[in-house]
Amino acid sequence: MSFDIMLHTPTFILAMPLLFAFLTILVSKFSKKFGEMTFLLGLLLTGFFVFLMSYRIFTDGGWIYTFGAEEVTTRNFFRITFIADGFAALATITIAITAIAAGIYSFGYLEKEMSSDKFYTLFLLTLGGVNGMVLTGDLFNLFVWFEVTSVASCALVAYENYRGRSVEAALKYMVLSTVGGLVVLFSIGLLYGQYGVLNYALLSGSISRTFLDKLALALLLVIFAMKASSVPMHMWAPDAYGEAPGPATPFIAITSLGSLFVLFRLLFGVFGVGIDTAAIGAILVILGVLSMFVGVTMALVQNDLKRLIAYLSVSQMGYMMMAVGVGLATLNTVEYQNFGELAMKGGLFHMINDGVYKALLFLSAVAVIHKTDLRSLNDLGGLAHKMPYTTMFFLVGALSIAGIPPMSGFSSKLLIYQSVYLYNPILAVIALVVSIITFAIMGKVFFNAFLGPDQGLTDGEVSNVMLSGMAILTAVVILFTLFPNLVVSEIVTPAIEALTGGVLP
Amino acid sequence: MIDIVLEGIWSPIVFILVILITTLVAYILYEMGNPSYKRTKHKGEPFISGNRPPKDIRKIHVPGDNLFWGFTEALKNYFEPLVEGHTGKLNDYMYWVVITLAVVLIYIYMAV
């Protein structure tokens, strides 16, 4: 019997980070250098298997990967499925790109850190957890990965525990994550108690509009929206992003994006058939608009560099929720063909875009803080003289997040503007206004931190390793900028087909 | 079925080419500018409404607080409660989760 490695890639995507998380800390006891190499190997292998899985999905189509019993029966505890489809490919590609870039960057950032092995272990555990969240096709297994992600990422936020603020941010994040985890478990119990199954596909066929179904839907929707830092449950995000150690910041943001991926998977894949999608889509649209507007206006009054980008991150999450909400609201209607599918394309394209340029912005902000030990825009200035590469990387990320043509952020936002206008013109106007304010904010940050006379705040650039982490993300942003149609047709469209496959007639 | 056709094209490569051509034209125009211009010692120094530039170089730079001050001041009725609402207290974070959950729950029972 031949071993088809392509078929087993979902297992490797989960196994590699978990295995190397513990190998790294073990090897680091003997040599810090070898520990770093082990960490890098874990990241690269995970990325390699993500590439293999995505390649097979894009060429031969998706598949269901099963652990345990092969037969589908009710009340079968020993059967966990993982979904390897276009949507999982989109999610894991986004996560892998960010993880590899942030991982490489961390070598430079943690150069003088004695206990960096713990950071690497937590980083890989978070990677394994978030990959599991987006790949699983089983509700209880989702809860397990949710907890793995929460515990590891909370510990990452508290990594610089000599700073009180980090510990405080981690405590808030931990309480919300734990309460969220319990609520998720409770809602899983509600569904399992009624139908005796945990598998997404089986549940999808069983879900109707019972009292308990609606309760489970509301609970799951709110908790995953909270983890995705949706307004008004976003307040933990600026704390956690702002206080997490430098290279972990974009990765904590990626766990939020992972939660949004899960939310979309649940709404389409589990509740999409039995529940009125128009009403649920409307909830996503409302949360999205709130997130866009409140996020961007809060960013406008921030002077702390990382908190400012964190609020912009909240705002960008709003775009995705609004666009996919429009897609969900128009599902099974003629409007889906007219503009709903386009909104989905815009929303999902924005997810992969946002994952990459937001990570770039966070890493360049961290580079500034790392070199100057300053994070207030009142104290920074003139850094472009001594940090030209960081300035350039920041500019690429800033133009992209602001949706300035021809950057990749513009391509996805253009799809969103066009489609949501046809759903409700006011939404398109709000999206445009938010983009303009985002551009103004990015102008403020760029002017305050990088322009002006050299104030002697730094003696030069960050290390080449840190620069290479940012360069990887910049290269991806430029690639997405130059070939948006390719990304939409090869990565985003299969994701939409996977998401709506079981729902559309 | 209503036929809606989204018209227009978006090609970033064409856009970049247009930017490059425009930049080239601008550069040519710049080069054709006043040939008598000569850079002297004081040309290129910061101009602060005719005031003498301060000796402390950091005072030349506008700090973050001052940018968009007019905007936030004009809309302070919106910004003040918004900023005050972000208390940083964990209890308030939980309240918002519970409030959102209640609203979503009521909406789902009524609309779905």
Interface residues (C-beta under 8 A of the other chain):
Chain A: L171 K172 V175 L176 V179 R209 K214 L215 L217 A218 L219 L221 V222 A225 M226 P232 M233 M235 W236 P238 D239 I275 D276 A279 I280 A282 I283 V294 T297 M298 L300 V301 N303 V334 Q337 N338 F339 L342 S376 L377 N378 D379 L380 G381 G382 P405 P406 S411 L414 Q418 L422 A440 K444 F447 N448 G452 P453 D454 Q455 T481 L482 P484
Chain B: M1 I2 I4 L6 W10 P12 I13 F15 I16 I19 P46 I57 R58 I60 H61 V62 P63 G64 D65 L67 F68 F71 T72 Y78 F79 L82 V83 H86 G88 L90 D92 Y93 M94 W96 V97 I99 T100 L101 V104 L105 Y107 I108 Y109 A111 V112
